[in-house]
Amino acid sequence: FVEGEKNPYYMRERLLEAMPDGLESIFSEPLPTNQPVRVWWASDTPELEDLPWELTTHRERSDPQGRFFFVRGLPPENPLPILPIDERLRLAFIHDPSYTHPALQDAIQSVSSNIEVIDMPTFPRKALETVALEGYELVHIVADGVVSSAYEGILYFHGGRSTSPEISPGELSALLRGSRVSIVSLSEQDYSSPDVVNIGGQLVPSVYRAFAGLASSRLPLPTMVVPLGPLQPDDMHTFWSSFYTGLADTLSLQRTMARTAIRGYPAPVAVFLRHPQEVLFRRR
């Protein structure tokens, strides 16, 4: 939030001002090799974790798209195998429609025919249990978020769809452990509809910090794709529809993210990667 506006482009300029020249050159100058380069970024300082560094990482690059990747986390100690799939990926869309932005709903429902979207407007825990039991590969969760005193990011669900509205990183890890879920994406709940109570008012929400804290957890979790700042409705639609369509076509998370831009700029969306390879899936 810069100059009173929820504008990621203002934030991008501020981040560039804060960067040393050497770090900025890694993101902007030609690569010293013809091989693809992946930069892993990890921090033990919670105050740095929720800043959208991704806005700066593809600034005026002369390299072809798809050769430079900026991801978060640490390389996995135990490599995960490439997951065999049928012709289509299956995406579980876990949300309460009353609190889901129409632009996001339209984007999810209009994705490539190579993804089968299953709408799950039910209790989040029950939906996650179904996801694990029935072998879904992709999950998109719409939730609010809070941050604990230990800097844990916790999902919080408004709308009365659960007697216990909070899901911690430990519970999410336990619900998905041993499942086929490879990517979990998160989106913030929307309170702009006149049909719902205005929960947040004009206050700066904690949801983006909570998403960053949850996704950076050292617990066993899938790779996570999370926004670190607000997107305008058109940008939200552009990003998520392009993201899922690109993923279905290439089966590569990194190439999809490198090519998914909003008005020519990277989106304030972070990938917390837990896979060592570029391609996550292979069709049987």
N, C-alpha and C positions, 0 to 999 in steps of 0.2 A: 504494500500500500504506500504509494509515493505521491506527494502533492495532492492528496485527497482523492486519488483515483486508484481503482483496482486494475492497474495497467502493467502487464508484465514487461512491456517495452521500456518503461521508465526504470523498472527494477534492473533490467539488463544493463542500462547505461551506468547505473550506480555500482553494479557488480564489476563492470569493466574498470571503473575508476579505482576500485579497491584492489585490483589484481596487480601484482608485480609484472613487469614487462616479460620476464622469462616464462612465467606461467601462461600469460596471454599468447605468447608466441607458439606454445605447444598446440593451442587451440586454433590458431589462425594461419600459421605458415605451412608451406608444403611439407609433406612427410618425408623423412630421410630414407625411406625404403619403399619398394613397390608392393610390399606385403601389407595386408590389413593390420591396423594397429588398434588395440583395445586398451583404454586407460581405465583402471579400477580406482575409484575414489572412496576412501573410508576415513571416518573421523571418530575419535572418542569424545569429542566435544559436542554436546547436544545443541549448543547455540549455533553451530555451523551446519548441522545436519539438515535443517529445514529451509536453508536458503536455496533458491532455484539456480544453482550453478549451471544447469543444463542450458539456460538461456545464452550462455557465452560460448558454448563448446563447438559451435559450427560457424563461427563468425567469418564470413568472406573466405571460406576455404577454397583453395584452388584444386584440391584433390577431388576425384570423382566421388559421388555420393556412395556410401556403403563401404568406404575404406577406413574410416575413422569412427571409433565407437567410444563413448563416455558412459560408463556404468558405475553403479555404487555397490559397496559391499567388499567382500574379499573372495579371491578364487576359492572354490570349494575344495575341501580336503579329499573328499571321495567323489570322483566324477560320476555324474548321473548319465545313464544310457539315453540314447535317442529313442523317443517313445514311438512305437508303431501305432498308426491310426488307420481307421477306415477312410473312405473317400472324403468325409467331412469331419471337421473338428466340431465338438459340442460345447456350447457356451451356456452356462447357467447364469441367468440375470436375476440376482437376488435383490429385491427392492420392494418398497411400499410405493405404489403408483402415486399416492397423494403427496409424497415428498420427493418425487423424482422429476427433475426438470424435463419438460417436453422435448427440448432439443436433444437430450441424452436418450430419451426413449426412442425418438425417431432415428437417431444414429445407430443404436443397437439393432433395431428392427430392420434397418435397410442395409445390413452388411452383406458381404459376398455370399453367393449361393454355396460356397465351399464351407460355410459355417452354419450349423444348425443352432438357432437360438431357442432356448427353452425358458420361458418366463416363469419366475418363481416368486410371486407376491405373497409369501407365506412367512411363518416364523423363521428368522434367520438360522437358528440352530438346527431346526428340522430340515431346512433347505440344504445346509452344509452336510448334514448326515446323509441326505439323499445323493448329493454330489459325490461324496466319497464312496457310497455303496454302489452307485450305478456307473462309475467310471468316466465322469466328465473330465475333459482336458483343460477347460478354461472356466474361470469364475469372474463375474463382475458384481461387486457389492456396492450398494449405495447406502451410506451411513454418515452420521455425524461422528465426531471424535473428541476425546478428552485426553489430557496428559496427566499421568499420576505424579506423585512426588518423587518417584524414582525415574522419571522421564520415560516411562512406558507409554506407548501410544495405544489407546483403548478405543475400540469401535463402540459407538453409542447409537441406538436405534430409537428415534422418536416415532410416534404413531400408534403406540399401544399394541404392537404385534409380538410382544414378548413380556412375560412377567419379570424377567431379568434382562434389561435392555443393554447390558454391557458385555462385550466379548474381548477378553484380554489376548495378548500374543500367545500366552501359554495355552489357552483354550483353543484358539484358532489352529495352532500347531497340532494339538491333540486331535481335533476334529478331522484334519486333513492328512494326518500321518498315515503312510502306506497307500494313499490314494493315487490316482493317475493325474491329479490336478498339477499342471506345470506352471500356469500363470494365474495369479490373482490380481485383478485390477480393482481400484477403488475410485469412487466418485462421491462428492459431498451431497448431502441431502439439501433440497431446495425448499425455502420457506416463503417464496414470493407469491404463491397462489393465494387468492382471497379466501379459499376454502379451508385454509389451515391457520392455526394460531401463529403469530409472528414470534418466534422463539428467540432469535438472535438480535433483533433490532439492527442498529447500525454499528454494533461492536465488532472489533476484529475477531474473527472466529478462530478457535483453536484447532479446527479440523485438519488443516494442512500440517501443522506441527505434529498432530497425533498420527497422521498417515505416515510421516517421515519416521517417527519414533517406532511405530509398529513394523514398518517395512525393513528397518535397519536392525531389527532384533537378531540376536545370535542364535535364537531357537531354530529348530528345523522347520522351515517354511518354504513354500514354492517361490519362484521368482515373482516379484511384485512390481506392478506398474501403477504409480500413484501421482496425482497432481500435487504440486507444491505451491500453487497459487490459483486464484480464480481465473476462469476463462469466460469471455463473453459467449452468449448462447450460440452464435454462428461459429465461433472458434471451437466451442465444445463439440458441436456437431461435426465440424470438419475433422478435428483430431480423431475422435473415436471411430467414426465411420472409415476414415483412411487407415487407422491403425488395424482394425480387425480385417478389413479387406486385404491389406498388404500382408498381414500375418497368414491369412488363409491361402494367399497366392504363393508366397515364398517359403512359408514354414520357418522363417528366420526372424527372430525377435529383433536382432541388432540391425539388420538391413531395413526392416520395417521402420524402426525408430529413426534411423539416419535419413530416411526419405520422407518421413511424416513431418511436415512443416506447416506453420500457420502464417499466411501472408509473407512467406519467404523466410521466416525466422523459426528457430526451434521453439517448441512449446515448453512451458514450465512444468514438465512431467518427467519424473525420474524413474529409471529402471534399476531396481535392486536385484542384481543378477545372482542366481545360484546355480547356473548351468555353465560348464566350461566351454561348450561347443557353440558354434554360431547357429546351427540348425537344431531346433528342439524336437522336431517331429519328422517321421518318414512315413509315407503312405505305403500300405501293404501292397 
